[in-house]
């Protein structure tokens, strides 16, 4: 099954392409767009669709696998890990550079720390709302089968 998210990389983004792919998969899992056990595209398929070298996707998949977000099953493919949503392995270490970058961006934009925290809270609430909506849709669709 093709994931219900569209992978999109931006060569002009500050983040390396493999990190953009990692971020999109993590966001897909967090939002519920990618569910535990769901099959991901193969390295070659994803590399072809976003027009990058397969080794770039391999690097992204390696990071995600090391973090427990995905798992590769020999001969079957790559899947979202059953424990992906709860994967906290090295969570602070993974998030720390993002927090630093976000803090720096907020400083440059002239946002006070309180405003930044409010913005993060707002986005977290939005993410939770999207998760609930997906779960409700899934439950309703399951009842209609």
C-alpha positions as CSV (number, residue, x, y, z in Angstrom):
1,X,0.0,0.0,0.0
2,X,1.3,3.5,-0.8
3,X,1.4,5.7,2.2
4,X,-1.3,8.4,2.4
5,X,1.4,11.1,2.5
6,X,3.2,12.7,-0.4
7,X,6.9,13.0,0.0
8,X,8.3,16.3,-1.0
9,X,11.9,17.5,-0.7
10,X,13.2,21.0,-1.2
11,X,16.8,21.3,-2.3
12,X,16.9,24.9,-1.0
13,X,15.8,23.8,2.5
14,X,18.4,24.3,5.3
15,X,18.0,20.6,6.2
16,X,19.7,17.9,4.2
17,X,17.4,15.9,1.9
18,X,17.7,12.8,4.0
19,X,16.7,14.8,7.1
20,X,13.7,16.2,5.2
21,X,12.6,12.6,4.5
22,X,13.1,11.6,8.1
23,X,11.1,14.6,9.3
24,X,8.2,13.8,6.9
25,X,8.0,10.2,8.0
26,X,8.1,11.2,11.7
27,X,5.4,13.8,11.1
28,X,3.4,11.2,9.2
29,X,3.6,8.8,12.2
30,X,2.8,11.6,14.7
31,X,-0.2,12.8,12.8
32,X,-1.6,9.3,12.1
33,X,-1.1,9.6,8.4
34,X,1.3,6.7,8.7
35,X,0.1,3.9,11.0
36,X,2.1,1.2,12.7
37,X,2.6,-1.8,10.4
38,X,2.0,0.3,7.3
39,X,4.4,-0.5,4.4
40,X,6.6,2.3,3.1
41,X,7.9,2.7,-0.4
42,X,11.1,0.8,-1.2
43,X,14.4,2.8,-1.3
44,X,14.4,2.8,-5.0
45,X,10.7,3.8,-5.3
46,X,11.0,6.7,-2.9
47,X,14.3,7.8,-4.5
48,X,12.6,7.8,-7.9
49,X,9.5,9.7,-6.7
50,X,11.5,12.5,-5.1
51,X,14.3,12.4,-7.6
52,X,17.2,11.7,-5.3
53,X,19.9,9.1,-5.1
54,X,18.8,5.8,-3.4
55,X,21.7,6.2,-0.9
56,X,20.0,9.4,0.3
57,X,16.8,7.5,1.1
58,X,18.9,4.7,2.6
59,X,20.5,7.1,5.0
60,X,17.0,8.4,6.0
61,X,15.7,4.9,6.5
62,X,18.8,4.0,8.5
63,X,18.2,6.9,10.9
64,X,14.6,6.0,11.2
65,X,15.4,2.4,11.9
66,X,18.0,3.3,14.5
67,X,15.4,5.4,16.2
68,X,12.8,2.6,16.2
69,X,10.4,4.4,13.9
70,X,10.6,1.9,11.0
71,X,11.7,-1.7,10.6
72,X,12.9,-3.5,7.6
73,X,11.7,-7.1,7.1
74,X,14.0,-9.0,4.8
75,X,12.2,-9.9,1.6
76,X,9.0,-8.0,2.6
77,X,9.9,-4.4,2.7
78,X,10.1,-1.5,5.1
79,X,7.3,-0.8,7.6
80,X,6.3,1.7,10.2
81,X,7.3,0.1,13.5
82,X,4.6,-1.1,15.9
83,X,6.2,1.0,18.6
84,X,6.9,4.0,16.4
85,X,4.5,6.4,18.1
86,X,6.0,5.7,21.5
87,X,9.6,5.6,20.3
88,X,11.5,7.7,22.7
89,X,15.0,6.2,22.1
90,X,17.3,9.2,22.2
91,X,14.3,11.5,21.9
92,X,15.9,14.4,23.7
93,X,19.1,14.1,21.7
94,X,17.1,14.0,18.4
95,X,15.0,17.0,19.4
96,X,17.7,19.2,21.0
97,X,19.1,20.4,17.6
98,X,15.6,21.2,16.4
99,X,14.8,23.1,19.6
100,X,18.1,25.0,19.2
101,X,17.3,25.9,15.6
102,X,13.8,26.9,16.5
103,X,15.0,29.1,19.3
104,X,17.5,30.8,17.0
105,X,14.9,31.3,14.3
106,X,12.5,32.8,16.9
107,X,15.3,35.2,18.1
108,X,16.0,36.3,14.5
109,X,12.2,36.9,14.0
110,X,12.0,38.9,17.2
111,X,9.8,36.4,19.1
112,X,10.0,36.4,22.8
113,X,10.4,33.0,24.6
114,X,6.8,33.2,25.8
115,X,5.5,33.7,22.3
116,X,7.6,30.8,21.0
117,X,6.3,28.5,23.7
118,X,2.7,29.6,23.0
119,X,3.3,28.8,19.3
120,X,4.7,25.4,20.1
121,X,1.7,24.6,22.3
122,X,-0.7,25.7,19.6
123,X,1.0,23.5,17.0
124,X,1.0,20.5,19.5
125,X,-2.8,21.0,20.0
126,X,-3.3,21.2,16.3
127,X,-1.4,17.9,15.8
128,X,-3.4,16.2,18.6
129,X,-6.6,17.5,16.9
130,X,-5.5,16.0,13.6
131,X,-4.7,12.7,15.3
132,X,-8.2,12.6,16.9
133,X,-9.9,13.3,13.6
134,X,-8.0,10.5,11.9
135,X,-8.8,8.1,14.6
136,X,-12.5,9.1,14.5
137,X,-12.6,8.7,10.7
138,X,-10.9,5.3,10.9
139,X,-13.4,4.1,13.5
140,X,-16.4,5.4,11.5
141,X,-15.0,3.8,8.3
142,X,-14.5,0.5,10.2
143,X,-18.1,0.6,11.4
144,X,-19.4,1.2,7.9
145,X,-17.6,-1.9,6.5
